[in-house]
Amino acid sequence: KGPISQERVKAVLNQVEGTSSLRIFSDSPKEEIVKRLDPGLRFSSLRFEEANTLSVIANSLSCKVFVGSNSKISVWITLFRHSLQTNGHTFIPKELMSQIEFNSSTTISDSRIKYY
């Protein structure tokens, strides 16, 4: 597994542009993320946060939009959001589709989950 292309992530962020705030949880350096963000994106607030794994999961379950990466924690969050039927949308890389469906023991045909 490798990183998701910048263009794909930017396309997702462009879709959710205008949501009230963007909170970024990442183990990448803040400077690296800022370099990769599209400077034209408009969010009322942009915050970079450091948190332990459980806090990241808890925060991700309560957000309106979750944009996952190619990581195990993104799979967990997607499965939890689906199981809990949280409101909002989940964007997850298409490479993780089979892993998510395998771990959920069913085909997920949930319109709130969008594969990018």
C-alpha positions as CSV (number, residue, x, y, z in Angstrom):
1,K,0.0,0.0,0.0
2,G,1.2,3.5,-0.8
3,P,0.2,7.0,-0.5
4,I,-2.9,8.3,-2.3
5,S,-2.1,10.8,-5.0
6,Q,-2.4,14.4,-4.2
7,E,-4.8,15.0,-7.0
8,R,-7.3,12.5,-5.7
9,V,-7.2,14.0,-2.2
10,K,-7.6,17.5,-3.6
11,A,-10.6,16.4,-5.6
12,V,-12.3,15.1,-2.5
13,L,-11.5,18.3,-0.5
14,N,-12.9,20.3,-3.4
15,Q,-16.1,18.4,-3.0
16,V,-16.5,19.2,0.7
17,E,-15.2,22.7,0.4
18,G,-17.5,25.1,2.2
19,T,-18.1,22.9,5.2
20,S,-17.6,24.9,8.4
21,S,-14.2,23.7,9.3
22,L,-11.4,21.3,8.4
23,R,-9.6,19.4,11.1
24,I,-6.6,17.4,10.0
25,F,-5.2,14.5,12.0
26,S,-2.0,13.2,10.4
27,D,1.3,11.8,11.3
28,S,2.8,13.9,8.5
29,P,4.5,17.2,9.4
30,K,2.1,20.2,9.2
31,E,4.4,22.0,6.7
32,E,4.2,19.0,4.3
33,I,0.4,19.0,4.4
34,V,0.1,22.7,3.9
35,K,2.4,22.5,0.9
36,R,0.1,19.9,-0.7
37,L,-3.3,21.6,0.1
38,D,-4.9,23.6,-2.7
39,P,-4.5,27.3,-1.7
40,G,-7.8,28.1,-3.3
41,L,-9.8,25.9,-0.8
42,R,-12.1,27.8,1.4
43,F,-13.0,26.6,4.9
44,S,-14.0,28.8,7.8
45,S,-11.4,27.1,9.9
46,L,-8.4,24.9,9.3
47,R,-6.9,23.2,12.3
48,F,-4.1,20.7,12.6
49,E,-4.5,18.5,15.6
50,E,-2.3,15.9,17.3
51,A,-4.1,13.2,19.2
52,N,-3.8,9.6,20.2
53,T,-5.5,6.9,18.2
54,L,-8.6,6.6,20.3
55,S,-9.2,10.4,20.2
56,V,-8.8,10.4,16.4
57,I,-11.4,7.7,16.1
58,A,-13.8,9.4,18.5
59,N,-13.4,12.8,16.7
60,S,-13.8,11.1,13.3
61,L,-17.1,9.4,14.4
62,S,-18.7,12.7,15.3
63,C,-17.7,14.7,12.2
64,K,-20.0,15.5,9.3
65,V,-17.4,14.5,6.7
66,F,-14.6,12.1,7.1
67,V,-11.9,11.8,4.5
68,G,-9.7,8.7,5.1
69,S,-6.3,7.8,3.8
70,N,-4.8,4.5,2.9
71,S,-4.4,3.4,6.5
72,K,-5.8,0.9,9.0
73,I,-7.3,3.6,11.2
74,S,-9.2,4.9,8.2
75,V,-10.7,1.4,7.6
76,W,-11.7,1.2,11.3
77,I,-13.3,4.6,11.3
78,T,-15.2,3.8,8.1
79,L,-16.5,0.5,9.6
80,F,-17.4,2.2,12.8
81,R,-19.2,5.1,11.0
82,H,-21.1,2.5,8.9
83,S,-22.0,0.3,11.9
84,L,-23.2,3.3,13.9
85,Q,-25.0,4.8,10.9
86,T,-23.5,8.2,11.6
87,N,-24.8,11.1,9.7
88,G,-22.6,12.6,7.1
89,H,-20.3,11.2,4.5
90,T,-17.2,9.1,4.5
91,F,-14.6,9.3,1.7
92,I,-12.2,6.4,1.5
93,P,-9.7,5.4,-1.1
94,K,-11.1,2.9,-3.6
95,E,-8.1,0.6,-2.9
96,L,-9.7,-0.2,0.5
97,M,-13.1,-1.2,-0.8
98,S,-12.5,-5.0,-0.7
99,Q,-10.9,-4.7,2.7
100,I,-13.9,-2.8,4.1
101,E,-16.4,-5.2,2.6
102,F,-14.5,-8.2,3.9
103,N,-14.3,-6.8,7.4
104,S,-18.0,-5.8,7.4
105,S,-19.1,-9.3,6.3
106,T,-21.4,-7.8,3.8
107,T,-21.3,-5.7,0.7
108,I,-21.6,-2.1,1.8
109,S,-24.0,-0.3,-0.5
110,D,-24.2,2.8,1.7
111,S,-24.5,6.0,-0.2
112,R,-22.8,7.8,2.7
113,I,-19.5,5.9,1.8
114,K,-17.9,7.3,-1.2
115,Y,-14.8,5.7,-2.7
116,Y,-12.3,8.0,-4.3
